[in-house]
Amino acid sequence: MRHDDNLTADLPSFVTHLECSMTGERHEADQVHNLSRAGKPLLVRYDLAGVKKALTKDKLAGRPADLWRYRELLPVRRKEDIVSLGEIMTPMVAMPKLQKKLGGGEILVKDEGRLPTGSFKARGLVMAVSMAKALGIKHMAMPTNGNAGAALAAYASHCGIKTTIFCPEDTPEVNVSEIALQGASVYRVNGLIDDCGKIVGEGKAKVGWFDTSTLKEPYRIEGKKTMGLELVEQLGWDVPDAIFYPTGGGTGLIGMWKAFDELEKIGFIGAKRPRMIAVQAAGCAPMVKAYEEGKEHAPRWENAHTIASGIRVPQAVGDFLNLRAVRESGGFAIAVEDPAIEMALDEMAREEGFLLCPEGAATYAAYKQSLADGRVKKSDRVVLFNCASGLKYPLPKIEKKLDRHKPIDYAAL
């Protein structure tokens, strides 16, 4: 087995068509698409009976441990169109000290910070860019809170596609610099991510770039669904009791729910599903409000603010898909305050030596809150998603110093 076997093997494609997530209307594959004719996200559909015949667990076990091991369930037809920067299978890390401290079940953190560009956005954007290459797209644009823009810039540069990216004016400097360094034209905008999205939409009409906004193209979902494929395989083809997922646009939550359905239809898992728990910040919680009010759509959240900028999404085009997955799974949507996010980040770093990003810390804060109020059982095995490396975010300044020329009180250190 070579390290790049998944990238170089000639494998059959099982894509049949694309389908409107709201109406079910069929759209043809192998064409450039954004939203469906009804203005809703498109979902890629596969010949799952064909996949079931072609792919076995034993065959999968013999492949390199990366995202592309699941090619029969991915939309890229030709190996020549794969754009890769080394998308590893990310680890699931147990947190035994916190499990004991809280008196709950097993806590597993899926650490997406190990991916190229340091976040789970690499999953969606590697697929979107590979399909853009396959479809002949030359210029891609997107709004971003930081990490998605970095991933788009990196993958697009790797295959020679031009990128233009817009981010809110308070996006951390490290994110903006990363985007620019990796080849994109990046602009700060005096507004939030949906304001940036309006600029992308207007530019599409004026200059013809491809709108790569969350859920406004069909393939980021397919990349993000590999989180679900991976975690089930890592658990021995089983599912956890609950998944806590940091939810802005919610592509990953939608993608994982789709992955579980596809895995059941090819015979890899049964009907059991994890409870899908959408985690938002209290300062930007449109999904939580819609969930609690029993609504299918989430109106725009005004004056959105949170330290977890990756989930500061005032309005999501795929709101109904997130809420559908949450409700069908028996899960819920939960909001956590910024101080709780900060405490969760500090606690996991100090207790377990694991540096979460703020959005990942929100999932741990939400788990503690849900354990305390009984919404998850003490016996539940849970998976928390750490969606990016904590090293990509501002860290506390340390002021302690020693003067090596003066006597040192070692007992006080």
WOPE-V22902 format. One record per pair of residues at least 6 apart in sequence whose C-alpha atoms are under 7 Angstrom apart, sorted by the first residue. I is the first residue (numbers start at 1). J is the second residue. D is the distance in whole Angstrom. If there is no record, write none. Layout:
BEGIN
i:I j:J d:D
i:I j:J d:D
END
This chain:
BEGIN
i:3 j:64 d:6
i:5 j:64 d:7
i:6 j:63 d:7
i:6 j:64 d:7
i:6 j:68 d:6
i:6 j:69 d:6
i:7 j:68 d:7
i:7 j:79 d:6
i:7 j:82 d:7
i:8 j:79 d:6
i:10 j:79 d:7
i:12 j:72 d:7
i:13 j:72 d:6
i:13 j:77 d:5
i:14 j:46 d:5
i:14 j:47 d:5
i:14 j:50 d:7
i:14 j:51 d:7
i:14 j:72 d:6
i:15 j:45 d:6
i:15 j:46 d:4
i:15 j:47 d:6
i:15 j:75 d:6
i:16 j:29 d:7
i:16 j:45 d:6
i:16 j:46 d:5
i:16 j:47 d:6
i:17 j:26 d:7
i:17 j:27 d:6
i:17 j:28 d:5
i:17 j:29 d:5
i:17 j:44 d:6
i:17 j:45 d:5
i:18 j:26 d:6
i:18 j:27 d:5
i:18 j:28 d:6
i:18 j:29 d:6
i:18 j:42 d:6
i:18 j:43 d:5
i:18 j:44 d:5
i:18 j:45 d:6
i:19 j:25 d:6
i:19 j:26 d:5
i:19 j:27 d:6
i:19 j:42 d:5
i:19 j:43 d:5
i:19 j:44 d:6
i:19 j:45 d:7
i:20 j:26 d:7
i:20 j:36 d:6
i:20 j:40 d:6
i:20 j:41 d:6
i:20 j:42 d:5
i:20 j:43 d:6
i:21 j:40 d:6
i:21 j:41 d:6
i:21 j:42 d:6
i:21 j:43 d:6
i:22 j:40 d:6
i:30 j:135 d:7
i:31 j:135 d:7
i:32 j:135 d:7
i:33 j:217 d:6
i:34 j:216 d:5
i:34 j:217 d:4
i:34 j:218 d:7
i:35 j:41 d:5
i:35 j:42 d:6
i:35 j:216 d:5
i:35 j:217 d:6
i:36 j:42 d:6
i:41 j:215 d:6
i:41 j:216 d:6
i:41 j:218 d:7
i:41 j:318 d:7
i:42 j:218 d:5
i:43 j:218 d:6
i:44 j:218 d:7
i:48 j:265 d:7
i:48 j:266 d:6
i:49 j:266 d:7
i:51 j:72 d:6
i:51 j:266 d:7
i:52 j:266 d:5
i:60 j:69 d:7
i:63 j:69 d:6
i:65 j:88 d:6
i:65 j:89 d:6
i:66 j:87 d:6
i:66 j:88 d:4
i:66 j:89 d:5
i:67 j:87 d:6
i:67 j:88 d:6
i:67 j:89 d:6
i:67 j:226 d:7
i:74 j:222 d:6
i:76 j:82 d:7
i:76 j:130 d:7
i:76 j:131 d:6
i:81 j:130 d:6
i:81 j:133 d:6
i:81 j:134 d:5
i:82 j:130 d:5
i:83 j:126 d:6
i:83 j:130 d:5
i:83 j:155 d:7
i:83 j:159 d:7
i:84 j:126 d:7
i:85 j:116 d:6
i:86 j:116 d:7
i:87 j:115 d:6
i:87 j:116 d:6
i:88 j:115 d:6
i:89 j:230 d:7
i:90 j:110 d:7
i:90 j:111 d:6
i:90 j:112 d:6
i:90 j:114 d:6
i:91 j:110 d:6
i:91 j:111 d:6
i:92 j:108 d:6
i:92 j:109 d:5
i:92 j:110 d:4
i:92 j:111 d:6
i:93 j:108 d:5
i:93 j:109 d:5
i:93 j:110 d:6
i:94 j:107 d:6
i:94 j:108 d:5
i:94 j:109 d:6
i:95 j:107 d:6
i:95 j:108 d:6
i:95 j:352 d:7
i:97 j:351 d:7
i:97 j:352 d:7
i:99 j:105 d:6
i:99 j:106 d:6
i:99 j:107 d:6
i:103 j:378 d:7
i:104 j:378 d:4
i:104 j:379 d:6
i:105 j:378 d:5
i:105 j:379 d:5
i:105 j:380 d:5
i:105 j:381 d:5
i:106 j:380 d:7
i:106 j:381 d:5
i:106 j:382 d:6
i:107 j:381 d:6
i:107 j:382 d:5
i:107 j:383 d:6
i:108 j:382 d:6
i:108 j:383 d:5
i:108 j:384 d:6
i:109 j:383 d:6
i:109 j:384 d:5
i:109 j:385 d:6
i:109 j:386 d:6
i:110 j:383 d:7
i:110 j:384 d:6
i:110 j:385 d:5
i:110 j:386 d:6
i:111 j:385 d:7
i:111 j:386 d:5
i:111 j:387 d:7
i:112 j:119 d:6
i:112 j:120 d:5
i:112 j:386 d:6
i:112 j:387 d:5
i:112 j:388 d:6
i:113 j:119 d:5
i:113 j:120 d:7
i:113 j:386 d:7
i:113 j:387 d:6
i:113 j:388 d:4
i:113 j:389 d:4
i:115 j:122 d:7
i:116 j:122 d:6
i:117 j:150 d:7
i:117 j:151 d:6
i:118 j:388 d:6
i:118 j:389 d:5
i:119 j:147 d:6
i:119 j:387 d:6
i:119 j:388 d:4
i:119 j:389 d:6
i:120 j:387 d:5
i:120 j:388 d:6
i:121 j:147 d:6
i:121 j:148 d:5
i:121 j:151 d:6
i:122 j:151 d:5
i:123 j:223 d:5
i:123 j:224 d:5
i:124 j:219 d:7
i:124 j:220 d:4
i:124 j:221 d:6
i:124 j:222 d:7
i:124 j:223 d:4
i:124 j:224 d:5
i:125 j:151 d:6
i:125 j:152 d:6
i:125 j:220 d:6
i:126 j:155 d:6
i:127 j:219 d:6
i:127 j:220 d:6
i:127 j:222 d:7
i:127 j:223 d:5
i:128 j:219 d:5
i:128 j:220 d:5
i:129 j:155 d:6
i:129 j:156 d:6
i:138 j:161 d:5
i:138 j:162 d:6
i:139 j:161 d:6
i:139 j:162 d:5
i:139 j:163 d:6
i:139 j:209 d:5
i:139 j:210 d:6
i:140 j:162 d:6
i:140 j:163 d:5
i:140 j:164 d:6
i:140 j:209 d:5
i:140 j:210 d:5
i:140 j:211 d:6
i:140 j:212 d:6
i:141 j:163 d:6
i:141 j:164 d:5
i:141 j:165 d:6
i:141 j:200 d:6
i:141 j:209 d:6
i:141 j:210 d:6
i:141 j:211 d:5
i:141 j:212 d:6
i:142 j:164 d:7
i:142 j:165 d:5
i:142 j:166 d:6
i:142 j:197 d:7
i:142 j:200 d:6
i:142 j:211 d:6
i:142 j:212 d:5
i:142 j:213 d:5
i:143 j:165 d:6
i:143 j:166 d:5
i:143 j:167 d:6
i:143 j:193 d:6
i:143 j:196 d:5
i:143 j:197 d:5
i:143 j:200 d:7
i:143 j:213 d:6
i:144 j:166 d:6
i:144 j:167 d:5
i:144 j:193 d:6
i:145 j:167 d:6
i:145 j:168 d:7
i:145 j:171 d:6
i:145 j:193 d:6
i:145 j:309 d:6
i:145 j:310 d:6
i:146 j:167 d:7
i:146 j:171 d:6
i:146 j:175 d:5
i:146 j:176 d:7
i:147 j:175 d:7
i:149 j:165 d:6
i:149 j:179 d:6
i:150 j:175 d:7
i:150 j:178 d:6
i:150 j:179 d:5
i:153 j:163 d:6
i:153 j:179 d:6
i:153 j:182 d:6
i:153 j:183 d:6
i:153 j:184 d:5
i:154 j:182 d:5
i:156 j:162 d:7
i:156 j:163 d:7
i:157 j:182 d:7
i:157 j:183 d:6
i:163 j:184 d:5
i:163 j:185 d:6
i:164 j:184 d:6
i:164 j:185 d:5
i:164 j:186 d:6
i:165 j:184 d:7
i:165 j:185 d:6
i:165 j:186 d:5
i:165 j:187 d:6
i:166 j:186 d:6
i:166 j:187 d:5
i:166 j:188 d:6
i:166 j:189 d:7
i:166 j:196 d:6
i:167 j:187 d:6
i:167 j:188 d:5
i:167 j:189 d:6
i:167 j:193 d:6
i:167 j:196 d:6
i:168 j:188 d:6
i:168 j:189 d:5
i:168 j:190 d:6
i:168 j:191 d:5
i:168 j:192 d:5
i:168 j:193 d:6
i:169 j:188 d:5
i:169 j:189 d:5
i:169 j:190 d:5
i:169 j:191 d:7
i:179 j:186 d:7
i:180 j:186 d:6
i:189 j:196 d:7
i:193 j:313 d:7
i:197 j:213 d:7
i:200 j:211 d:6
i:201 j:211 d:7
i:203 j:209 d:7
i:204 j:210 d:6
i:204 j:211 d:6
i:214 j:249 d:6
i:215 j:251 d:7
i:215 j:317 d:7
i:215 j:318 d:7
i:221 j:251 d:6
i:221 j:252 d:7
i:221 j:255 d:5
i:222 j:255 d:6
i:224 j:251 d:7
i:224 j:252 d:5
i:224 j:255 d:6
i:225 j:252 d:6
i:225 j:255 d:4
i:225 j:256 d:5
i:225 j:258 d:7
i:225 j:259 d:6
i:227 j:256 d:6
i:228 j:256 d:4
i:228 j:259 d:6
i:228 j:260 d:7
i:229 j:259 d:6
i:232 j:238 d:5
i:232 j:239 d:6
i:237 j:268 d:7
i:237 j:269 d:6
i:238 j:269 d:7
i:239 j:273 d:6
i:239 j:274 d:6
i:240 j:274 d:6
i:240 j:381 d:6
i:240 j:382 d:6
i:240 j:383 d:7
i:241 j:274 d:5
i:241 j:275 d:6
i:241 j:380 d:6
i:241 j:381 d:5
i:241 j:382 d:6
i:242 j:274 d:5
i:242 j:275 d:4
i:242 j:276 d:6
i:242 j:381 d:7
i:242 j:382 d:5
i:242 j:383 d:6
i:243 j:274 d:6
i:243 j:275 d:6
i:243 j:276 d:5
i:243 j:277 d:6
i:243 j:382 d:6
i:243 j:383 d:5
i:243 j:384 d:6
i:244 j:276 d:7
i:244 j:277 d:5
i:244 j:278 d:6
i:244 j:279 d:7
i:244 j:363 d:6
i:244 j:383 d:6
i:244 j:384 d:5
i:244 j:385 d:7
i:245 j:253 d:7
i:245 j:277 d:6
i:245 j:278 d:5
i:245 j:279 d:6
i:245 j:363 d:6
i:245 j:384 d:6
i:245 j:385 d:6
i:246 j:278 d:6
i:246 j:279 d:5
i:246 j:280 d:6
i:246 j:311 d:7
i:246 j:359 d:6
i:246 j:360 d:7
i:246 j:362 d:7
i:246 j:363 d:6
i:247 j:278 d:6
i:247 j:279 d:5
i:247 j:280 d:6
i:247 j:311 d:6
i:248 j:310 d:7
i:248 j:311 d:4
i:248 j:312 d:6
i:248 j:313 d:5
i:249 j:313 d:6
i:249 j:316 d:5
i:249 j:318 d:7
i:250 j:322 d:6
i:253 j:322 d:7
i:254 j:321 d:6
i:254 j:322 d:6
i:254 j:325 d:7
i:257 j:325 d:6
i:263 j:269 d:6
i:264 j:270 d:5
i:264 j:271 d:7
i:273 j:329 d:7
i:274 j:329 d:7
i:275 j:329 d:5
i:275 j:330 d:6
i:275 j:331 d:4
i:276 j:325 d:7
i:276 j:326 d:5
i:276 j:329 d:6
i:276 j:331 d:5
i:276 j:332 d:7
i:277 j:326 d:6
i:277 j:331 d:5
i:277 j:332 d:5
i:277 j:333 d:6
i:278 j:332 d:6
i:278 j:333 d:5
i:278 j:334 d:6
i:279 j:333 d:6
i:279 j:334 d:5
i:279 j:335 d:6
i:279 j:362 d:7
i:279 j:363 d:6
i:279 j:366 d:7
i:280 j:311 d:7
i:280 j:334 d:6
i:280 j:335 d:5
i:280 j:336 d:7
i:281 j:306 d:6
i:281 j:335 d:5
i:281 j:336 d:5
i:281 j:337 d:6
i:281 j:338 d:7
i:282 j:335 d:5
i:282 j:336 d:5
i:282 j:337 d:5
i:283 j:304 d:6
i:283 j:305 d:5
i:283 j:306 d:5
i:284 j:301 d:6
i:284 j:304 d:5
i:284 j:305 d:6
i:284 j:306 d:7
i:284 j:312 d:6
i:284 j:313 d:7
i:284 j:314 d:6
i:285 j:335 d:6
i:286 j:298 d:5
i:286 j:299 d:7
i:286 j:300 d:7
i:286 j:301 d:6
i:286 j:314 d:7
i:286 j:315 d:7
i:287 j:298 d:6
i:287 j:319 d:7
i:287 j:333 d:7
i:288 j:333 d:5
i:288 j:334 d:6
i:288 j:335 d:7
i:290 j:296 d:7
i:290 j:297 d:6
i:290 j:298 d:5
i:291 j:323 d:7
i:291 j:333 d:6
i:296 j:320 d:5
i:296 j:323 d:7
i:297 j:319 d:6
i:297 j:320 d:5
i:298 j:315 d:7
i:298 j:319 d:6
i:299 j:315 d:6
i:300 j:314 d:5
i:300 j:315 d:5
i:301 j:314 d:5
i:301 j:315 d:7
i:302 j:314 d:7
i:304 j:312 d:7
i:304 j:314 d:6
i:305 j:312 d:7
i:306 j:312 d:7
i:306 j:338 d:6
i:307 j:338 d:6
i:307 j:358 d:7
i:308 j:358 d:5
i:308 j:359 d:5
i:310 j:359 d:7
i:311 j:359 d:7
i:326 j:332 d:6
i:334 j:366 d:7
i:336 j:362 d:7
i:336 j:365 d:7
i:336 j:366 d:6
i:340 j:365 d:6
i:341 j:358 d:7
i:341 j:361 d:5
i:341 j:362 d:5
i:341 j:365 d:6
i:344 j:361 d:5
i:344 j:364 d:6
i:344 j:365 d:5
i:345 j:355 d:7
i:345 j:356 d:6
i:345 j:358 d:7
i:345 j:361 d:5
i:348 j:354 d:6
i:348 j:355 d:7
i:349 j:355 d:5
i:355 j:390 d:5
i:356 j:386 d:6
i:356 j:389 d:7
i:356 j:390 d:5
i:357 j:386 d:7
i:357 j:388 d:6
i:357 j:389 d:6
i:357 j:390 d:4
i:357 j:393 d:7
i:359 j:387 d:7
i:360 j:385 d:6
i:360 j:386 d:4
i:360 j:387 d:6
i:363 j:384 d:6
i:363 j:385 d:7
i:364 j:384 d:7
i:370 j:376 d:6
i:371 j:377 d:6
i:371 j:378 d:7
END
